[in-house]
C-alpha cells in the first residue's frame, strides 16, 4: 500500500516569463530557492498555476529537469499529468520519463463532463498505468464536473497507488465526507488557499498552495501551528491572509500571484494568452496589502 508523502505546504509553482514571453529560467531557479528556504514541504510543477497548457513539450521538459536538479534531493516533487483523453494520459504514463518525480497529480477530465462511473474508470486506468503514486485533482470550477466524495473514496479503496486528492470543490461538507470514509493510507490535500485553515481542522494533510509562491514562510507557519494544535495562533495568521486570498483570484489564477511576485521584485508580470495580467486596480490593492506584510 503506497503512502502519501505530499503533506504540509506544497507550492503550485508558477512559470515565470520574460518580457518577451519566453520562460524565465533564472527567475524560476530563484523562486525554487526561495521556496526551499522558507518552509515549502513539496513542490507541484506543470499544473494549473504553472500555465501548463501554454507550454511547449521542450519547455515542460526543461522546467521539470531544473526543478528536480534544484529541489529533488530536498523535497518531494509532484508533477501534473492528466487530461480528458484517458488513452493519451495512459500512454504518457507508460512512455514518459518520470525520473526524479515522486508522484503524479491528475486532474478530472474537463469539457467531456463524464459521469461518476466514467470518472472512476478514468482514474482506475491511470492508477493501473502509473509507475508513481497518484494524487487526484478535483476542481469543478475549471473542469465542469465534480468528483463526488463517494467516488473519491471508492477509488481510494480500490486503487492502492492513489494516495491523496487535491480537493478544490469549495465544499467543506464534501471534504468532511471524504475524510470520514477514506482509508487511513489516503489523504485529503487542500486545493483552495482560503479553505486550508478549516480543511486542516477537518483532518486534511496540507495544501497545494498558490499564495505560497509569494508568502511560503507565513503560510507554512499557519499550517504548522494548526497541525500542532495551536489553533488560536494559526487562526490569527489565517485572518491576516483573508484580503490577499480574495485579491489573488479576482482576476483569475495565476494573474494574482504573478502580480504579487512582481510587486516583490521576483518575476516579470507576464502571462501567456489566453491569460492576461491583473487589472491596475487589483494590482494597486495587492501592493497596498503587501505594504503590511504578515
N, C-alpha and C positions, 0 to 999 in steps of 0.2 A: 504493500500500500504506500503510494507516494505521499510525502508530507509537504505542506505548503511552507516555503521559505520566504515568501513575499509578505513580510509583516512590518508594521510601523509606518514610517514615512517613505512612500515611493514617489518619485518625481516623474510626471508625464512630460518628458523632456521636449522643449520647443526646438525647432530647427531655425537657427539664426541665418538671415540672408544679408548679403552686402547691398549697398545702394543700387548696384546693377542687377540685383536679383539672383546672384549666384549663392550657393551655400557658403556661409562664412565659417570655415572650419576652425579658424583661430578663435573666433568668439565661442564656438561650440566647445572647444577644448577648455577655454577659460570658465565656461558655465559648468562643465562637469567638475572641474577642480573646486569651484565654489560650492557645489552640492556636497561633495565629499568632505569638505572642511566644515560644513555647517549642519551635519546631522542626518543627511539622507541615508536611509537604510537599504534602498534598492532603487534602480533606475528603470524606467519604462520607455523604450525607444520605438520609433517608427509606428506611432499610433495616432490618434485623433489630433492631439495638441502639436504633434510634430509635422502637421500638414502633409502627411504621407501620400495622399492621392496625387499631390502635385510634384512629387519627387521622381526622378528617373531611377532605373534599376542601378545604374552606376553610382548615383548619389546615395542611395539607400545602402549599398554595399560599403561605401567609404565611411558613412556615418556609423554603421554597425561596427566596422573594424576599429575606428577611432575610439568609440566608447568602450569596447572590450579591452583595448590596449591600455586605456587610462584608468578604467574602473573595475574591470572584470575580476581582478585578484583582490579587490577591496569590498565590493558589494555585489549582490546578485543582479543580473541584467535580464529583464523581461522584454520580449520583442513582439510587436504586433504581427499577427499572421492570421488573416481572416478574409471573408468576402461573402458574396451572395451566389457563388457558383461552387457548390460543395466539391465537385470533382477537381476543380482548379486548385482549391485550398489543399485537398488531399495530395494532389500531385506535387505541390510546392513543399509540403511537409516531408514527402518521401525523397525529393530530389535536391532540396536546397542545403546549403552548408550552415549548420547551426553551431559550429564550434565556438565555444566561448559564451554561448547563450544558455541561460539557466531555465527558461520557461517561455511559453507561448501565450500571448494574450489574443483571444479570438472573439471578435465582435459578432453579435447576432446578424444574420443575413438581412441586409437592408433592401428596400424597394420591392422585393418579391412578396413580402408580407406572408410568410409561411404560417401554418397552424402550429399549435404546440407540439403535435406529433412530428411535423416537419422540422421544427427546431431541435427536438430530441434526436431525430435520426441524423440531422446535420452534424450536431456536436458529437454524437456517438461515433460517426465516421471519422471526424477529426481526431478524437481521442484514440481511436484504433490506429490511425496512421502516424500520430505524433511520436517522435523519439524523445520528447521532453514533456514535463508536466504542463498541463493546460489550465489557464485561468480564463473562465468565461467572461464576456463583457456585455452587460445588459444596459443599453442606453436608448430607451424607446423614443426619446425626443429627436434622435438622429436617424434611427433605423425604421421607425414606423411600426415596430412590433415589440411587445413586452414579453420577455421570458418569465413566465409566471413562477411563483415560488414552488409549486408542486413539480413543475418540470425541472427546475434547478435541482431540487432535492433528489428527484428520480435519477438525473444524470450523475449527481454526486455519489449516489449509492451504487449505480450500475457501472461506472467508469472509474477505476482506481486511480488513473493518472489525471483526472480532472480534480484539481486540488483546491480551487477557490473560484469566487466570482467577484468581478468588479461590478458592483451594483449601483447603477445610476438611474434608477426608475423614479427617484424622488419620493418614494413611498416607504415611510418607516414601518408601516404595517406589513408590507411585503418583506422588508429586511428582517423584521421580528419573526415572521412565519418561517423564513429560511433558517434562521439561527436556531429556532425552536426544534426543527425537524431534521436538520442536517446530521451527517455522520461526524464523529469527533475529528476525523482527519481532514475535514473540509472547512475552509474559512470564507467569511464574507469580508470584502475589502470595499471601503467607501469609494465611489466614483464621483462624489459631489463634495467639494470642499466645505460648503455651507452646512452640510448634514453630518460631517465627520464627527463632531462632538457627540451628538445624540446617537449616532450609529455605533460608536465605540462603547457608549453606555449600554447599548443593546447587546453588545458582545462581538462587534466587528474587530478584525485583527489589525486594521490600519487603513491607509488611504493611498490611492494613486492620485497625486495632487497636481493641480495647475498652479495655484498660488505658491506652492513650494519651490517653483523655479526661481522666484524672486525673494521669498522670505522663508527659506528652509529652516533656519535656526529657530525662529519664533514658532512656526507651525509644528516642528519636531518637539519643541518643549511642551506645547499644549498636549500632544499625543502621549508623551512620556509621563507627564504629570497625571493625566487621566488614567492611564494604564496602571499607575502605582496607587490609584485610589485617592489622589489629591484633587478632588473634583472641583472645589471652590477656586483653587488657583488656576486650574485648566479652563474653567468657565470664564474667568476674567479675560484670559487670552482670546478665547472664542469670541467674546463680545467685542473685543477691540478689533477683531478681523471683520466684523459684520458689514461695515460700509464698503470695505475693499471687495468682499465676496460679490456684492451687487454690482460694483463697477467693473469687475473683471469680465462679466458675461453679458452686460447690457448691449454691447456691440458685437457679441459673438466671441468664440474661443478659436484661436489664441490671440485675438486682437488685443484684448485687455491686458493679458500678462506680458505681451510683447511691448505694449506701451509702458508698462511698469518697469520692465527690464531696461528699456531705452532711457527712461527717466533716471534710472540708477546708473546709467553710463555703461551698461554691459553689452548691449546689442544695438543694431540699427532697427528702427521701427518700420520694418519692411515685411510684407506678406506676399504670397503668390495668389494671383487671381484663381478662383473667383472670390477669394477673401481680400479685404481691404483693411487698412488701419482704423483705429477708433476715431470717432468724431473729436474735434478740437475741444468741445465742451466736456466730454468724458476724460480726455487727456488732462485737462486742467484740474478736474476733480481728483484724478489719480495722483497728480502732482501735489495737490493740497494734502491728500491723505498721507502721502509719503513723507511730508514735512514733519509729521507727528509719528515717526517710526515707532513701532510697537515696543 
